[in-house]
Amino acid sequence: MKKFTSIILFIFVSSAVQALGIPNGQIHGFASQGYLLSDGNNFYGDSQRGSAELREIGVNANWRLNNSLNFAGQLLSRDAGATDNGSLRVDFLFADYKAIENDVTGLGIRVGRVRNAYGFYNETRDVLFTRPGVLMPQAIYYEGNGLRELLFSSDGAQLYSYWDDENSTTSFSLTAGRNKRLSKDVIQNLLGTSTSQIIARGNLNHPVFAQLSHSMSGGRSRLAISMYNVGLDFDTNFLGADGINLYASGYVLSAQHNLRDWSFTAEYSLTTIKYEAGLLGNAKNDIEATYLQTEYRLSPKISLYSRIEYSANDRDNRNATDTQHLVVGTKWSPSRNWTIAADLLGMRGTGGIPDIDNPNGTRERTEILAVMVGYRF
């Protein structure tokens, strides 16, 4: 029922926007529907039989009160197998105050639920038109692991600035988030179905995200470094038992070069995770991941792309924990408002496979055909 309510809401809002103008404001939206067919493991629903449980619907708006103060927000419904249930939620909602703005520089602060700058694609990861395929690069963005809720936004404050010159733009953002309680879905995605049953509650503590980016020659080349630090606490259902504490910190290096017909994008991340589990002991491991994507534009409306991904859940034990993904795909955009994308993925290893879509365990090899249709206004 929630899925149909979201679709009806999207149709109603898009129709209203076409008919009404908003003084000093704008409303935009997007909707996309995917179909996945897989062999080996399920990915977003029972994809081994064919799954349509990949749906993203969002409506966003911004309104400028004056030259210094702006408000922005987005409602989102996302269905992604067992990792996301399609419920309607406030994706981001913040006030944006620009303290300084001139021809060469700007400085401001956003307060509320703000989007985290993380890699090239985190802030627009739900929009099919702007991401690098039907599925996000699993190695960097943890999409299949259901961690979007942790990465996408934070409740807190974000300081940002930019500096322009004739041939380049440099920007910086720093987000400091508040502590918040984790939803049951996030706990299940993080810990798995069996372990999550012994967890009474979980909290996200003091998330911090920062990014420094540099764009040259009107976006011909882009570079960025993103850093993050989060803490997670889990209380168990057993009286007197120690909880589980998890601390994650790391960085993402991003680079992109665009030619007339070709684009090359690469990202690399290294995350250090520390576990504290009381009598069960402490542990630490480094998660390393990278991908390289090549895109060729056959025409302004049709593009082809390929991507290779690599990740190791324990850098000191690569042979037992590494995963490789090979992706080939295409996008066709017959108009500005519509796009159709198709991916063919071959996976060796279980990194990025949703565990909760596979309650009987995962296999080492998976092949996926993913097709998605997207609309925006």
C-alpha positions in Angstrom: 0.0 0.0 0.0 2.9 2.4 0.8 4.3 1.9 -2.7 1.0 2.8 -4.4 0.6 5.8 -2.1 4.0 7.1 -3.1 3.3 6.7 -6.8 0.0 8.5 -6.5 1.7 11.3 -4.5 4.3 11.7 -7.2 1.8 11.8 -10.1 -0.3 14.4 -8.1 2.7 16.7 -7.3 4.1 16.5 -10.9 0.7 17.4 -12.4 0.3 20.3 -9.9 3.8 21.6 -10.7 3.1 21.7 -14.4 0.1 23.9 -13.7 1.4 26.2 -10.9 4.4 28.4 -10.6 6.1 29.1 -7.2 7.4 32.6 -6.7 11.1 32.5 -5.7 11.0 28.7 -5.6 11.1 25.5 -7.6 9.7 22.0 -7.3 11.3 19.0 -9.1 10.9 15.3 -8.9 11.9 12.0 -10.2 10.6 8.4 -10.4 12.4 5.3 -11.6 11.3 1.6 -11.8 13.8 -1.2 -12.2 13.7 -4.9 -13.0 16.4 -7.4 -11.9 17.0 -11.0 -13.0 19.9 -12.8 -11.4 21.6 -16.1 -11.0 23.5 -17.3 -7.9 22.1 -14.8 -5.4 19.1 -12.6 -4.9 19.6 -8.8 -5.3 16.7 -6.6 -4.2 14.0 -9.1 -3.8 13.6 -12.6 -5.3 15.6 -11.6 -8.4 16.4 -15.2 -9.3 12.8 -15.4 -10.4 12.7 -11.8 -11.6 12.2 -8.8 -9.2 10.6 -5.4 -9.7 11.5 -4.4 -6.1 13.8 -1.5 -7.1 11.8 1.7 -7.1 12.8 5.3 -6.3 10.3 8.2 -6.1 11.3 11.7 -4.9 9.9 15.2 -4.9 12.2 18.1 -3.9 11.7 21.8 -3.5 13.7 24.9 -2.8 12.5 28.4 -1.9 14.6 31.6 -1.6 13.4 34.0 1.1 16.1 36.6 0.1 19.6 36.8 -1.3 21.1 35.2 1.8 18.5 32.6 3.0 17.3 29.6 1.1 15.2 26.5 2.2 15.4 23.1 0.5 13.9 19.7 1.1 13.0 16.3 -0.4 10.5 13.6 0.2 11.6 10.1 -0.9 10.2 6.6 -1.2 12.7 4.0 -2.0 12.0 0.3 -2.4 15.0 -2.0 -2.7 14.2 -5.6 -1.7 14.6 -6.3 2.0 17.1 -3.5 2.4 14.6 -0.6 2.0 10.8 -0.9 2.5 9.5 1.9 0.3 8.2 4.0 3.2 7.9 7.8 2.6 10.5 9.8 4.5 12.1 13.2 4.7 15.3 12.7 2.8 16.8 16.1 3.5 15.4 19.4 4.8 17.6 22.4 5.7 17.9 26.1 5.9 20.9 27.5 3.9 22.4 30.9 4.9 25.0 32.4 2.7 27.2 34.8 4.8 29.4 35.7 1.9 28.8 35.6 -1.8 30.5 37.5 -4.6 32.0 36.8 -8.0 34.9 34.7 -6.7 34.0 33.2 -3.4 31.2 32.1 -1.1 30.7 31.0 2.5 27.6 29.6 4.1 26.1 27.2 6.6 23.2 24.7 6.3 21.3 23.6 9.3 18.8 20.7 9.4 19.0 17.3 7.7 21.8 18.0 5.2 23.2 15.8 2.4 26.7 14.4 3.1 29.4 15.1 0.5 30.9 11.6 0.0 32.5 10.7 -3.3 31.1 12.0 -6.6 27.7 10.5 -6.4 26.3 10.3 -2.9 24.3 13.5 -3.0 22.4 12.4 -6.1 22.6 8.7 -5.8 18.8 8.1 -6.2 18.5 10.0 -9.5 19.0 7.6 -12.4 20.0 10.5 -14.7 23.0 11.4 -12.6 24.5 8.2 -11.3 26.9 5.9 -13.3 24.4 3.1 -14.1 21.4 1.3 -12.8 23.3 0.2 -9.7 25.8 2.3 -7.9 29.4 1.1 -7.6 28.9 -1.3 -4.7 32.6 -1.1 -3.7 32.4 2.5 -2.7 28.8 3.4 -1.9 27.6 0.2 -0.1 24.3 0.3 -1.9 23.7 -3.5 -1.8 24.5 -3.5 1.9 21.6 -1.2 2.6 23.7 1.6 4.2 22.3 4.5 2.2 20.5 5.8 5.3 23.8 6.2 7.2 25.7 7.8 4.3 23.3 10.0 2.5 22.4 12.7 5.1 23.0 13.8 8.7 20.9 15.8 11.1 23.2 18.7 12.1 25.1 21.6 10.5 27.2 21.9 7.4 29.7 24.6 6.7 30.6 25.1 3.0 32.7 27.4 0.9 33.9 27.8 -2.7 36.6 29.7 -4.6 36.5 30.5 -8.3 39.1 31.7 -10.8 39.1 31.8 -14.6 39.7 28.1 -15.1 38.8 26.2 -12.0 36.6 26.0 -8.9 37.5 24.7 -5.5 34.9 23.8 -2.9 34.9 22.6 0.7 32.2 21.2 3.0 32.3 20.0 6.6 29.3 18.3 8.2 28.9 17.7 11.9 25.9 15.5 12.7 23.9 14.8 15.8 23.5 11.5 17.5 20.4 9.6 16.4 18.7 6.3 16.8 19.0 3.7 14.1 16.0 2.2 12.4 15.4 -1.5 12.6 16.1 -1.8 8.9 19.5 -0.3 9.2 20.4 -2.5 12.2 19.3 -5.6 10.2 21.3 -4.4 7.1 24.4 -3.9 9.2 24.3 -7.0 11.4 22.2 -9.5 9.5 18.8 -11.0 10.4 20.0 -13.4 13.1 22.3 -11.0 15.0 19.9 -8.1 14.8 17.3 -10.1 16.8 19.4 -9.8 19.9 19.8 -6.0 19.5 17.4 -3.8 21.6 18.5 -0.5 20.1 21.3 1.1 18.1 22.6 4.6 17.9 24.6 6.6 15.4 27.1 8.8 17.3 28.7 12.0 16.1 28.9 11.5 12.3 31.4 13.8 10.6 31.8 14.2 6.9 34.2 16.5 5.0 35.1 17.0 1.3 37.5 19.1 -0.6 36.9 19.1 -4.4 38.6 20.8 -7.4 37.1 21.2 -10.9 39.2 22.4 -13.8 38.3 23.7 -17.3 34.6 23.9 -16.7 34.4 20.4 -15.3 36.7 18.8 -17.9 38.6 17.3 -15.0 37.5 16.8 -11.4 39.3 15.7 -8.2 38.0 15.2 -4.7 38.9 13.8 -1.3 36.2 12.9 1.1 36.7 12.0 4.8 34.3 10.5 7.3 34.1 9.3 10.9 31.1 7.7 12.6 30.4 5.7 15.7 27.7 3.0 16.2 26.5 1.6 19.5 24.3 -1.4 19.9 22.6 -2.5 23.1 21.6 -6.1 23.5 18.4 -7.6 24.9 20.3 -9.5 27.5 20.3 -7.9 31.0 23.9 -7.1 32.1 25.4 -8.1 28.8 27.9 -5.9 27.1 26.9 -3.9 24.1 28.6 -3.7 20.7 30.5 -0.6 19.7 31.7 0.1 16.2 33.9 2.9 15.0 34.4 3.6 11.3 36.7 6.2 9.7 38.2 6.6 6.3 38.5 8.5 3.1 37.5 8.4 -0.6 39.8 9.6 -3.4 37.8 10.6 -6.6 39.0 11.6 -10.0 37.3 12.1 -13.4 38.4 13.3 -16.8 35.9 14.2 -19.6 36.7 14.3 -23.3 34.3 15.1 -26.1 33.1 11.5 -26.4 34.8 9.7 -23.5 34.7 10.0 -19.7 36.9 8.2 -17.2 36.0 8.0 -13.5 37.9 6.3 -10.7 37.4 6.2 -6.9 39.3 4.6 -4.1 38.3 4.2 -0.5 40.0 2.9 2.6 37.9 2.4 5.8 39.2 1.4 9.2 36.7 -0.4 11.4 37.2 -1.0 15.1 34.9 -3.3 17.1 34.4 -3.4 20.8 32.3 -6.3 22.1 33.0 -6.6 25.8 33.8 -10.1 26.8 33.9 -11.2 23.2 36.9 -9.0 22.7 38.0 -6.3 20.3 38.9 -6.4 16.6 40.1 -4.1 13.9 40.3 -4.4 10.1 40.8 -2.3 7.0 38.3 -2.3 4.1 39.8 -1.4 0.8 37.8 -0.7 -2.4 38.1 0.9 -5.8 36.5 1.0 -9.2 37.3 2.4 -12.7 34.5 3.3 -15.1 34.8 4.2 -18.8 31.9 5.8 -20.7 31.6 6.4 -24.4 28.9 8.7 -25.8 27.7 7.3 -29.2 25.5 10.3 -29.6 24.0 13.0 -27.3 21.2 10.5 -26.4 23.0 7.2 -26.2 26.0 6.2 -24.1 27.9 2.9 -23.4 29.9 2.2 -20.2 31.9 -0.4 -18.5 33.1 -0.6 -14.9 35.4 -2.9 -12.9 35.2 -2.9 -9.1 37.4 -4.5 -6.5 37.0 -4.7 -2.8 38.5 -6.5 0.2 36.7 -6.6 3.5 40.1 -7.3 5.2 43.1 -5.8 3.5 45.4 -8.2 5.4 43.5 -11.2 4.2 42.6 -10.3 0.6 42.4 -13.9 -0.8 39.6 -14.8 1.6 37.6 -11.5 1.6 38.0 -9.9 -1.8 35.2 -9.3 -4.4 35.3 -8.4 -8.0 32.5 -6.9 -10.1 32.5 -6.4 -13.9 29.7 -4.2 -15.3 28.8 -3.3 -18.9 25.8 -1.1 -19.6 24.1 1.5 -21.7 21.8 4.5 -21.3 19.4 6.0 -23.7 17.8 9.3 -23.1 15.1 10.0 -25.8 14.3 13.3 -24.2 15.4 15.5 -21.2 12.7 14.0 -19.0 13.2 10.2 -19.8 16.0 7.8 -19.7 16.3 4.0 -19.9 19.4 2.1 -18.6 20.5 -1.5 -18.6 23.4 -3.1 -16.8 24.9 -6.6 -17.0 26.9 -7.5 -14.0 29.2 -10.4 -13.2 30.3 -10.8 -9.6 32.9 -13.0 -8.0 32.6 -12.9 -4.2 29.9 -11.7 -1.9 30.8 -8.0 -1.3 27.8 -5.9 -2.1 25.3 -8.8 -2.0 22.3 -8.0 0.3 22.5 -10.7 3.0 18.9 -10.1 4.1 17.7 -10.9 0.5 19.5 -14.3 0.9 18.5 -15.7 4.3 19.8 -19.2 3.3 23.3 -17.9 2.7 25.1 -16.4 -0.3 27.1 -18.0 -3.1 30.4 -16.9 -4.5 29.2 -16.1 -8.0 26.3 -13.9 -9.2 25.2 -12.6 -12.6 22.6 -9.8 -12.8 20.6 -8.2 -15.6 19.3 -4.9 -14.4 17.0 -2.6 -16.4 15.5 0.7 -15.2 13.3 3.4 -16.6 13.5 6.9 -15.1 11.4 10.1 -15.4 12.1 13.6 -14.0 10.4 17.0 -14.1 
